[in-house]
Amino acid sequence: MTDRDTLAKKRTDWAEDRTILANERTFSSWMGTGMASVGVAIGLKAVFGAFEPTWAAKVVASVFLGAAIVVFWSARRQALKTFARLKETDAEAQPSRSYTVLALVLTLATVLTGAILWSL
């Protein structure tokens, strides 16, 4: 391999690394957006605690919780699509199950938060 080929391969490897990091940052940002939706749902309980009928405030909070779950799984889907394209190269990204595990944990936490909000 010539020096020129070696440099080209190195630049390609660096580009793949940047793509992996960008994918992980994007996934993290989506998770943060989902968690913000959970925060809004909890905040609605604090703001509308004495709201009548109480079920209306709970329904609105539940919409935000549902949106959070959609965001979690959309983020997972997009991250795995990028991960699949990167598998065609020598790039070493975190295991795809990491995305699934995090989406599952945050979904469970969101559902439990909804259960608590409805029980109050």
C-alpha positions as CSV (number, residue, x, y, z in Angstrom):
1,M,0.0,0.0,0.0
2,T,1.4,3.4,-0.9
3,D,1.5,6.3,1.5
4,R,-1.3,7.9,-0.4
5,D,-3.5,4.8,0.1
6,T,-2.6,4.6,3.7
7,L,-3.6,8.2,4.3
8,A,-6.9,7.7,2.4
9,K,-7.7,4.7,4.6
10,K,-6.9,6.6,7.7
11,R,-9.1,9.5,6.7
12,T,-11.9,7.0,6.0
13,D,-11.5,5.4,9.3
14,W,-11.6,8.8,11.0
15,A,-14.8,9.6,9.1
16,E,-16.4,6.3,10.3
17,D,-15.4,7.2,13.9
18,R,-17.0,10.6,13.6
19,T,-20.2,9.0,12.2
20,I,-20.3,6.6,15.1
21,L,-19.9,9.4,17.6
22,A,-22.5,11.5,15.8
23,N,-25.0,8.5,15.9
24,E,-24.4,8.1,19.6
25,R,-24.9,11.9,20.3
26,T,-28.1,11.9,18.2
27,F,-29.4,8.9,20.1
28,S,-28.5,10.6,23.4
29,S,-30.3,13.8,22.3
30,W,-33.4,11.9,21.4
31,M,-33.4,10.2,24.8
32,G,-33.1,13.6,26.4
33,T,-36.1,14.8,24.4
34,G,-38.1,11.8,25.6
35,M,-37.1,12.5,29.2
36,A,-38.1,16.1,28.8
37,S,-41.6,14.9,27.8
38,V,-41.7,12.8,31.0
39,G,-40.7,15.9,32.9
40,V,-43.5,17.9,31.3
41,A,-46.0,15.1,32.3
42,I,-44.7,15.3,35.9
43,G,-44.8,19.1,35.8
44,L,-48.5,19.0,34.7
45,K,-49.3,17.1,37.9
46,A,-47.6,19.8,39.9
47,V,-49.3,22.7,38.0
48,F,-52.8,21.1,37.7
49,G,-52.8,19.3,41.0
50,A,-56.2,20.8,42.0
51,F,-57.5,20.9,38.5
52,E,-61.1,19.5,38.0
53,P,-61.8,17.1,36.5
54,T,-58.5,15.5,37.5
55,W,-58.8,12.9,34.7
56,A,-58.3,15.7,32.1
57,A,-54.9,16.7,33.4
58,K,-54.0,13.0,33.7
59,V,-54.9,12.4,30.1
60,V,-52.8,15.4,28.9
61,A,-49.9,14.1,31.0
62,S,-50.4,10.6,29.5
63,V,-50.1,12.1,26.0
64,F,-46.7,13.5,26.9
65,L,-45.7,10.1,28.4
66,G,-46.9,8.4,25.2
67,A,-44.9,10.9,23.1
68,A,-41.8,10.0,25.2
69,I,-42.2,6.3,24.5
70,V,-42.5,7.1,20.7
71,V,-39.4,9.2,20.9
72,F,-37.4,6.4,22.7
73,W,-38.3,3.8,20.1
74,S,-37.9,6.2,17.1
75,A,-34.4,7.0,18.4
76,R,-33.6,3.3,18.7
77,R,-34.8,2.6,15.2
78,Q,-32.8,5.4,13.7
79,A,-29.6,4.4,15.7
80,L,-29.9,0.8,14.5
81,K,-30.3,1.9,10.9
82,T,-27.1,3.8,11.1
83,F,-25.4,1.0,13.0
84,A,-26.4,-1.5,10.3
85,R,-24.8,0.7,7.6
86,L,-21.6,1.0,9.7
87,K,-21.4,-2.8,10.1
88,E,-20.5,-3.0,6.4
89,T,-17.2,-1.4,7.3
90,D,-14.6,-2.0,10.0
91,A,-16.0,0.6,12.3
92,E,-16.5,-0.6,15.9
93,A,-19.6,1.0,17.4
94,Q,-21.3,0.1,20.7
95,P,-23.4,-3.1,20.5
96,S,-26.9,-2.5,19.0
97,R,-28.4,-4.1,22.1
98,S,-27.3,-1.1,24.1
99,Y,-29.9,1.0,22.2
100,T,-32.6,-1.6,22.8
101,V,-31.9,-2.0,26.5
102,L,-31.9,1.8,27.1
103,A,-35.2,2.2,25.1
104,L,-36.7,-0.6,27.2
105,V,-35.6,0.8,30.5
106,L,-36.8,4.3,29.7
107,T,-40.1,2.9,28.4
108,L,-40.6,0.9,31.6
109,A,-39.8,4.0,33.7
110,T,-42.2,6.1,31.7
111,V,-45.0,3.6,32.1
112,L,-44.4,3.4,35.8
113,T,-44.4,7.2,36.0
114,G,-47.8,7.2,34.3
115,A,-49.1,4.6,36.8
116,I,-48.0,6.8,39.7
117,L,-49.5,9.9,38.1
118,W,-52.8,8.1,37.6
119,S,-52.8,6.8,41.2
120,L,-52.4,10.3,42.7
